[in-house]
Amino acid sequence: MTQDELHMIMHPQLADELFTKLTDDQRATLLPIFKQDNSAVLFERQLAASFSPESISTPSKEQRVWEIIGLFYLNQGRYHEALSVFSGLYNHMLKAQKKGSWVHKGMPLVYIADCYKALSCPVLGKKYLMLTLCEDSIRGEGSIKPNMTGIYFRLVWQYGLSDGELQAYSQKIYGLYQANPSESLFPECILLSLDRNWMTELPSITEISVYKINREYVAHLLAKLGDGSGKLLEQLAEYILSCMPGCRTQLRKKSHSTDYDIICSMDGMEVDFRSEMGRYFVCECKDWKDPADYSTMAKFCRVLDSVKSKFGILFSKNGITGDGKTKYAEREQLKVFQDRGMVIVVIDQGDLTQIADGGNFISMLRSKYEKIRLDLINEKGE
């Protein structure tokens, strides 16, 4: 593709900039991709192969090339394709942090937010703006200057956050980064450490079943399970739950009688199986070497009873006893529904690995819920 041909499909200024920033070899490799029907997918792969993570870890011609290609789709209203390109850039930047040095990742995150807003996904749009705020707050050392970053007008003008709220969040974010710089390599970790007062939007019909995670972050936490504290499994479980649009999570809360690992509440329209979960449900996390047993299941059932909930999730690294045999804990899981109409879904390490590989947690919950609710036989005939 020549420079004149680029002018026909792209803003001339961007076309000229893209053309001049590429070497001859890169032009021969990248520019013909524009003519392919699956160009966004091909770009995501080829850009990652052409540019090392280190080369796009700071503002550079390589980073700008990736940005311009993403803007090509965004400016044409091809938002799903733009999401693919900018998500690829974000993931590549995460790889640049493997040696422990923080990389500012705000640029792809803010464009991802713009794509979701354009796709009528207000919850996801604001979430990615908050992730951008985490990145910009670290760079700005706890201060957001309206004339220096695009996050200010997006959160204040478009989403209604006040200037005071924005600056307070920025200071809190930078304090969290200073306290734990290694975990703060992932803005998702910081965001879950903030309050949930910024969550004022309700999920739209368009986004109610959209499930997007940071697979690098899930893999990072999954690799660290088994430390004996159980906190990492709680952290992973909370993140997986929080990625359901409309799911508001609270970690490690206490009542007068018990401790709750995770409390979840669902916001928005109840249009699918989640309507039967109720507004509030509780999750229990067991990062044990052995499967959770009958007594664990029975105790969790009592906790759900105490909060009048008909649904709960047991995150157990090694599942439950009697799995596939309808005995022990699995037998109690079925009896609990038959006796009380209460569904307890079990998520084990195999399920977590599936999610890390891109599996849809919402679909997984639906299948596990229906298996208990309808007493379905699985593919193995069990």
SULMORA-V77555 format. One record per residue. N is the residue number from 1. BURIAL is 1 if it has 9 or more other ideal C-beta (glycine too) atoms within 8 Angstrom, else 0. Layout:
n:burial
N:BURIAL
N:BURIAL
//
This chain:
n:burial
1:0
2:0
3:0
4:0
5:0
6:1
7:1
8:0
9:0
10:1
11:0
12:0
13:0
14:1
15:1
16:1
17:1
18:1
19:1
20:0
21:1
22:1
23:0
24:0
25:0
26:1
27:1
28:0
29:1
30:1
31:1
32:1
33:1
34:1
35:0
36:0
37:0
38:0
39:1
40:1
41:0
42:1
43:1
44:1
45:0
46:1
47:1
48:1
49:0
50:0
51:1
52:0
53:1
54:0
55:1
56:1
57:1
58:0
59:0
60:0
61:0
62:1
63:1
64:1
65:1
66:1
67:1
68:1
69:1
70:1
71:1
72:1
73:1
74:1
75:0
76:0
77:0
78:1
79:1
80:1
81:1
82:1
83:1
84:1
85:1
86:1
87:1
88:1
89:1
90:1
91:1
92:1
93:1
94:1
95:1
96:1
97:1
98:0
99:0
100:0
101:0
102:1
103:1
104:1
105:1
106:1
107:1
108:1
109:1
110:1
111:1
112:1
113:1
114:1
115:1
116:1
117:1
118:0
119:1
120:0
121:1
122:1
123:1
124:1
125:1
126:1
127:1
128:1
129:1
130:1
131:1
132:1
133:1
134:1
135:1
136:1
137:1
138:1
139:0
140:1
141:0
142:1
143:1
144:1
145:0
146:0
147:0
148:0
149:1
150:0
151:1
152:1
153:1
154:1
155:1
156:1
157:0
158:0
159:1
160:0
161:0
162:0
163:0
164:0
165:1
166:1
167:1
168:0
169:1
170:1
171:1
172:1
173:1
174:1
175:1
176:1
177:1
178:0
179:0
180:0
181:0
182:0
183:0
184:1
185:1
186:1
187:1
188:1
189:1
190:1
191:1
192:1
193:0
194:1
195:0
196:0
197:0
198:1
199:1
200:0
201:0
202:1
203:1
204:1
205:0
206:0
207:1
208:1
209:0
210:1
211:1
212:0
213:1
214:0
215:1
216:1
217:1
218:1
219:1
220:1
221:1
222:1
223:0
224:0
225:1
226:0
227:0
228:0
229:0
230:1
231:0
232:1
233:1
234:1
235:1
236:1
237:1
238:1
239:1
240:1
241:1
242:1
243:1
244:1
245:1
246:1
247:1
248:1
249:1
250:1
251:1
252:0
253:0
254:0
255:0
256:0
257:0
258:0
259:0
260:1
261:1
262:1
263:1
264:1
265:0
266:1
267:1
268:1
269:0
270:0
271:0
272:0
273:1
274:0
275:0
276:1
277:1
278:1
279:0
280:1
281:1
282:1
283:1
284:1
285:1
286:1
287:1
288:1
289:0
290:0
291:1
292:1
293:1
294:1
295:0
296:1
297:1
298:1
299:0
300:1
301:1
302:0
303:1
304:1
305:1
306:1
307:0
308:0
309:1
310:1
311:1
312:1
313:1
314:1
315:1
316:1
317:1
318:1
319:1
320:1
321:1
322:1
323:1
324:0
325:0
326:0
327:0
328:1
329:1
330:1
331:1
332:1
333:1
334:1
335:0
336:1
337:1
338:0
339:0
340:0
341:0
342:1
343:1
344:1
345:1
346:1
347:1
348:1
349:1
350:0
351:1
352:1
353:1
354:1
355:1
356:1
357:0
358:0
359:1
360:0
361:1
362:1
363:1
364:1
365:1
366:1
367:0
368:1
369:1
370:1
371:1
372:1
373:1
374:0
375:0
376:0
377:0
378:0
379:0
380:0
381:0
382:0
//
